[in-house]
Amino acid sequence: MACTSAAQSPATEMNEHIARLERIMRDQLQGHQLLLECIHRKREAVRTADLDSIASICQREHTIVQRLAEMEKARLELIGTLTEALDSQAKAPLTVSRIAEAIDEPVRSRVCALAEKLRCTILEARQASSVVRAATEALARHMTGIMQTVQSVLSQARVYSQSGRIAAGAQYQFCVDVTS
């Protein structure tokens, strides 16, 4: 009877780690694509000043970002494990590209292609997010201007403060904060 070893061979263990890395990166790609969809929807909501949609989209984005953070933590832990297995003397974690150099085809090509897609999607999401952030800030400034105009119309005194704005009269309960 042959004895089965409780420990896996290093090659089998490495293959499992690489397969897990692929799964994590594929999940991250899907998560960033969902985030990008939210950003595009939020851009449209900001364009139409649909505050209810903006709030619900922000909640969805928060959920996606939390999930992406969990995936990134798992990916970084796995990168640490792979770094230790491939180069125990490494002073810093290996990059995915460097890890890919150590694995055979066709897995190497899949990992490299996935890493490149993920990198491009992350960059696209960052750029789209910065555009939406600027649009949101412009909307907030616009709404602030509207509130100041309303306040000035309702102000009895119509006196300017030291900052050059019409001094607030009575406090009203209709303020909207779109910056948070």
C-alpha positions as YAML, in Angstrom:
chain: A
units: angstrom
residues:
- id: 1
  name: MET
  ca: [0.00, 0.00, 0.00]
- id: 2
  name: ALA
  ca: [1.26, 3.40, -0.89]
- id: 3
  name: CYS
  ca: [1.36, 6.07, 1.73]
- id: 4
  name: THR
  ca: [-0.09, 9.42, 0.80]
- id: 5
  name: SER
  ca: [1.78, 12.43, 2.01]
- id: 6
  name: ALA
  ca: [-0.15, 15.01, 4.02]
- id: 7
  name: ALA
  ca: [2.02, 17.76, 2.57]
- id: 8
  name: GLN
  ca: [1.57, 18.83, -1.04]
- id: 9
  name: SER
  ca: [4.46, 19.03, -3.42]
- id: 10
  name: PRO
  ca: [5.89, 22.53, -3.89]
- id: 11
  name: ALA
  ca: [4.77, 22.57, -7.54]
- id: 12
  name: THR
  ca: [1.19, 21.66, -6.63]
- id: 13
  name: GLU
  ca: [1.12, 24.25, -3.88]
- id: 14
  name: MET
  ca: [2.52, 26.91, -6.25]
- id: 15
  name: ASN
  ca: [-0.12, 26.02, -8.88]
- id: 16
  name: GLU
  ca: [-2.86, 26.43, -6.26]
- id: 17
  name: HIS
  ca: [-1.46, 29.81, -5.22]
- id: 18
  name: ILE
  ca: [-1.31, 30.99, -8.83]
- id: 19
  name: ALA
  ca: [-4.87, 29.76, -9.48]
- id: 20
  name: ARG
  ca: [-6.02, 31.67, -6.39]
- id: 21
  name: LEU
  ca: [-4.18, 34.77, -7.57]
- id: 22
  name: GLU
  ca: [-5.98, 34.52, -10.92]
- id: 23
  name: ARG
  ca: [-9.35, 34.21, -9.16]
- id: 24
  name: ILE
  ca: [-8.67, 37.20, -6.93]
- id: 25
  name: MET
  ca: [-7.51, 39.34, -9.86]
- id: 26
  name: ARG
  ca: [-10.54, 38.29, -11.93]
- id: 27
  name: ASP
  ca: [-12.82, 39.23, -9.03]
- id: 28
  name: GLN
  ca: [-10.97, 42.55, -8.64]
- id: 29
  name: LEU
  ca: [-11.41, 43.25, -12.35]
- id: 30
  name: GLN
  ca: [-15.13, 42.56, -12.09]
- id: 31
  name: GLY
  ca: [-15.36, 44.78, -8.98]
- id: 32
  name: HIS
  ca: [-13.56, 47.67, -10.67]
- id: 33
  name: GLN
  ca: [-15.82, 47.31, -13.71]
- id: 34
  name: LEU
  ca: [-18.86, 47.56, -11.41]
- id: 35
  name: LEU
  ca: [-17.28, 50.58, -9.74]
- id: 36
  name: LEU
  ca: [-16.74, 52.17, -13.16]
- id: 37
  name: GLU
  ca: [-20.42, 51.60, -14.00]
- id: 38
  name: CYS
  ca: [-21.39, 53.34, -10.74]
- id: 39
  name: ILE
  ca: [-19.10, 56.24, -11.55]
- id: 40
  name: HIS
  ca: [-20.71, 56.66, -14.98]
- id: 41
  name: ARG
  ca: [-24.19, 56.54, -13.42]
- id: 42
  name: LYS
  ca: [-23.14, 59.05, -10.77]
- id: 43
  name: ARG
  ca: [-21.80, 61.36, -13.47]
- id: 44
  name: GLU
  ca: [-25.22, 61.34, -15.13]
- id: 45
  name: ALA
  ca: [-26.93, 61.90, -11.77]
- id: 46
  name: VAL
  ca: [-24.65, 64.88, -11.06]
- id: 47
  name: ARG
  ca: [-25.33, 66.23, -14.55]
- id: 48
  name: THR
  ca: [-29.07, 66.16, -13.85]
- id: 49
  name: ALA
  ca: [-28.63, 67.17, -10.17]
- id: 50
  name: ASP
  ca: [-30.52, 64.04, -9.08]
- id: 51
  name: LEU
  ca: [-29.52, 64.06, -5.41]
- id: 52
  name: ASP
  ca: [-31.46, 60.92, -4.49]
- id: 53
  name: SER
  ca: [-29.67, 58.93, -7.19]
- id: 54
  name: ILE
  ca: [-26.33, 60.36, -6.15]
- id: 55
  name: ALA
  ca: [-26.90, 59.18, -2.58]
- id: 56
  name: SER
  ca: [-27.93, 55.65, -3.59]
- id: 57
  name: ILE
  ca: [-25.06, 55.35, -6.06]
- id: 58
  name: CYS
  ca: [-22.63, 56.49, -3.36]
- id: 59
  name: GLN
  ca: [-23.93, 53.73, -1.07]
- id: 60
  name: ARG
  ca: [-23.42, 51.15, -3.83]
- id: 61
  name: GLU
  ca: [-19.92, 52.50, -4.50]
- id: 62
  name: HIS
  ca: [-19.09, 52.23, -0.81]
- id: 63
  name: THR
  ca: [-20.14, 48.56, -0.79]
- id: 64
  name: ILE
  ca: [-18.03, 47.84, -3.88]
- id: 65
  name: VAL
  ca: [-15.00, 49.67, -2.49]
- id: 66
  name: GLN
  ca: [-15.25, 47.73, 0.79]
- id: 67
  name: ARG
  ca: [-15.31, 44.45, -1.14]
- id: 68
  name: LEU
  ca: [-12.37, 45.58, -3.29]
- id: 69
  name: ALA
  ca: [-10.41, 46.41, -0.14]
- id: 70
  name: GLU
  ca: [-11.01, 42.89, 1.19]
- id: 71
  name: MET
  ca: [-9.87, 41.40, -2.13]
- id: 72
  name: GLU
  ca: [-6.77, 43.60, -2.17]
- id: 73
  name: LYS
  ca: [-5.89, 42.47, 1.34]
- id: 74
  name: ALA
  ca: [-6.20, 38.82, 0.26]
- id: 75
  name: ARG
  ca: [-4.15, 39.51, -2.89]
- id: 76
  name: LEU
  ca: [-1.38, 41.20, -0.91]
- id: 77
  name: GLU
  ca: [-1.24, 38.29, 1.55]
- id: 78
  name: LEU
  ca: [-1.01, 35.86, -1.36]
- id: 79
  name: ILE
  ca: [1.69, 37.98, -3.04]
- id: 80
  name: GLY
  ca: [3.63, 37.77, 0.23]
- id: 81
  name: THR
  ca: [3.31, 33.99, 0.25]
- id: 82
  name: LEU
  ca: [4.37, 33.76, -3.40]
- id: 83
  name: THR
  ca: [7.30, 36.12, -2.78]
- id: 84
  name: GLU
  ca: [8.50, 33.93, 0.07]
- id: 85
  name: ALA
  ca: [8.19, 30.80, -2.11]
- id: 86
  name: LEU
  ca: [9.93, 32.31, -5.16]
- id: 87
  name: ASP
  ca: [12.56, 34.52, -3.52]
- id: 88
  name: SER
  ca: [12.91, 34.17, 0.22]
- id: 89
  name: GLN
  ca: [15.64, 36.84, 0.19]
- id: 90
  name: ALA
  ca: [13.39, 39.49, -1.43]
- id: 91
  name: LYS
  ca: [13.27, 42.74, 0.51]
- id: 92
  name: ALA
  ca: [9.91, 43.74, -0.95]
- id: 93
  name: PRO
  ca: [6.95, 41.80, -2.30]
- id: 94
  name: LEU
  ca: [7.33, 40.72, -5.92]
- id: 95
  name: THR
  ca: [5.16, 42.31, -8.56]
- id: 96
  name: VAL
  ca: [2.60, 40.24, -10.44]
- id: 97
  name: SER
  ca: [4.79, 40.62, -13.55]
- id: 98
  name: ARG
  ca: [7.80, 39.21, -11.68]
- id: 99
  name: ILE
  ca: [5.71, 36.34, -10.34]
- id: 100
  name: ALA
  ca: [4.44, 35.64, -13.85]
- id: 101
  name: GLU
  ca: [8.03, 35.30, -15.06]
- id: 102
  name: ALA
  ca: [8.42, 32.33, -12.73]
- id: 103
  name: ILE
  ca: [5.42, 30.38, -14.05]
- id: 104
  name: ASP
  ca: [4.94, 28.39, -17.23]
- id: 105
  name: GLU
  ca: [2.76, 29.08, -20.24]
- id: 106
  name: PRO
  ca: [-0.20, 29.33, -20.79]
- id: 107
  name: VAL
  ca: [-0.78, 30.45, -17.21]
- id: 108
  name: ARG
  ca: [1.89, 33.16, -17.54]
- id: 109
  name: SER
  ca: [0.06, 34.79, -20.46]
- id: 110
  name: ARG
  ca: [-3.29, 34.62, -18.66]
- id: 111
  name: VAL
  ca: [-1.87, 36.22, -15.50]
- id: 112
  name: CYS
  ca: [-0.09, 38.97, -17.48]
- id: 113
  name: ALA
  ca: [-3.19, 39.72, -19.57]
- id: 114
  name: LEU
  ca: [-5.39, 39.79, -16.47]
- id: 115
  name: ALA
  ca: [-2.94, 42.09, -14.66]
- id: 116
  name: GLU
  ca: [-2.90, 44.48, -17.64]
- id: 117
  name: LYS
  ca: [-6.71, 44.54, -17.90]
- id: 118
  name: LEU
  ca: [-6.97, 45.18, -14.18]
- id: 119
  name: ARG
  ca: [-4.37, 47.97, -14.35]
- id: 120
  name: CYS
  ca: [-6.19, 49.67, -17.27]
- id: 121
  name: THR
  ca: [-9.60, 49.38, -15.58]
- id: 122
  name: ILE
  ca: [-8.26, 50.85, -12.34]
- id: 123
  name: LEU
  ca: [-6.74, 53.79, -14.24]
- id: 124
  name: GLU
  ca: [-9.98, 54.34, -16.14]
- id: 125
  name: ALA
  ca: [-11.96, 54.31, -12.87]
- id: 126
  name: ARG
  ca: [-9.53, 56.80, -11.29]
- id: 127
  name: GLN
  ca: [-9.82, 59.17, -14.24]
- id: 128
  name: ALA
  ca: [-13.63, 58.90, -14.40]
- id: 129
  name: SER
  ca: [-13.82, 59.39, -10.64]
- id: 130
  name: SER
  ca: [-11.75, 62.57, -10.78]
- id: 131
  name: VAL
  ca: [-14.09, 63.97, -13.47]
- id: 132
  name: VAL
  ca: [-17.14, 63.15, -11.35]
- id: 133
  name: ARG
  ca: [-15.47, 64.61, -8.26]
- id: 134
  name: ALA
  ca: [-14.89, 67.90, -10.11]
- id: 135
  name: ALA
  ca: [-18.50, 67.90, -11.38]
- id: 136
  name: THR
  ca: [-19.80, 67.18, -7.88]
- id: 137
  name: GLU
  ca: [-17.74, 70.03, -6.43]
- id: 138
  name: ALA
  ca: [-19.13, 72.34, -9.13]
- id: 139
  name: LEU
  ca: [-22.66, 71.23, -8.28]
- id: 140
  name: ALA
  ca: [-22.00, 71.85, -4.58]
- id: 141
  name: ARG
  ca: [-20.70, 75.36, -5.33]
- id: 142
  name: HIS
  ca: [-23.76, 75.99, -7.51]
- id: 143
  name: MET
  ca: [-26.13, 74.78, -4.78]
- id: 144
  name: THR
  ca: [-24.28, 76.93, -2.24]
- id: 145
  name: GLY
  ca: [-24.76, 79.93, -4.52]
- id: 146
  name: ILE
  ca: [-28.46, 79.18, -4.83]
- id: 147
  name: MET
  ca: [-28.76, 78.93, -1.05]
- id: 148
  name: GLN
  ca: [-26.95, 82.24, -0.62]
- id: 149
  name: THR
  ca: [-29.29, 83.85, -3.14]
- id: 150
  name: VAL
  ca: [-32.34, 82.47, -1.32]
- id: 151
  name: GLN
  ca: [-30.86, 83.60, 1.99]
- id: 152
  name: SER
  ca: [-30.27, 87.10, 0.63]
- id: 153
  name: VAL
  ca: [-33.84, 87.34, -0.66]
- id: 154
  name: LEU
  ca: [-35.19, 86.25, 2.71]
- id: 155
  name: SER
  ca: [-32.78, 88.38, 4.72]
- id: 156
  name: GLN
  ca: [-34.46, 91.42, 6.20]
- id: 157
  name: ALA
  ca: [-31.35, 93.47, 6.78]
- id: 158
  name: ARG
  ca: [-29.59, 92.97, 3.42]
- id: 159
  name: VAL
  ca: [-26.33, 93.85, 5.09]
- id: 160
  name: TYR
  ca: [-22.99, 92.52, 3.88]
- id: 161
  name: SER
  ca: [-20.72, 90.67, 6.30]
- id: 162
  name: GLN
  ca: [-16.93, 91.09, 6.48]
- id: 163
  name: SER
  ca: [-16.52, 88.20, 4.01]
- id: 164
  name: GLY
  ca: [-18.49, 90.10, 1.36]
- id: 165
  name: ARG
  ca: [-21.62, 87.99, 1.59]
- id: 166
  name: ILE
  ca: [-25.04, 89.11, 2.67]
- id: 167
  name: ALA
  ca: [-25.25, 88.57, 6.41]
- id: 168
  name: ALA
  ca: [-27.54, 85.79, 7.49]
- id: 169
  name: GLY
  ca: [-30.79, 86.81, 9.04]
- id: 170
  name: ALA
  ca: [-32.94, 84.22, 10.74]
- id: 171
  name: GLN
  ca: [-31.85, 80.58, 10.43]
- id: 172
  name: TYR
  ca: [-34.02, 78.45, 8.15]
- id: 173
  name: GLN
  ca: [-34.36, 74.67, 8.02]
- id: 174
  name: PHE
  ca: [-33.94, 74.17, 4.26]
- id: 175
  name: CYS
  ca: [-30.16, 73.87, 3.88]
- id: 176
  name: VAL
  ca: [-28.77, 71.08, 1.70]
- id: 177
  name: ASP
  ca: [-25.27, 69.68, 2.07]
- id: 178
  name: VAL
  ca: [-24.24, 67.98, -1.19]
- id: 179
  name: THR
  ca: [-20.54, 67.81, -0.33]
- id: 180
  name: SER
  ca: [-20.77, 64.72, 1.88]
...
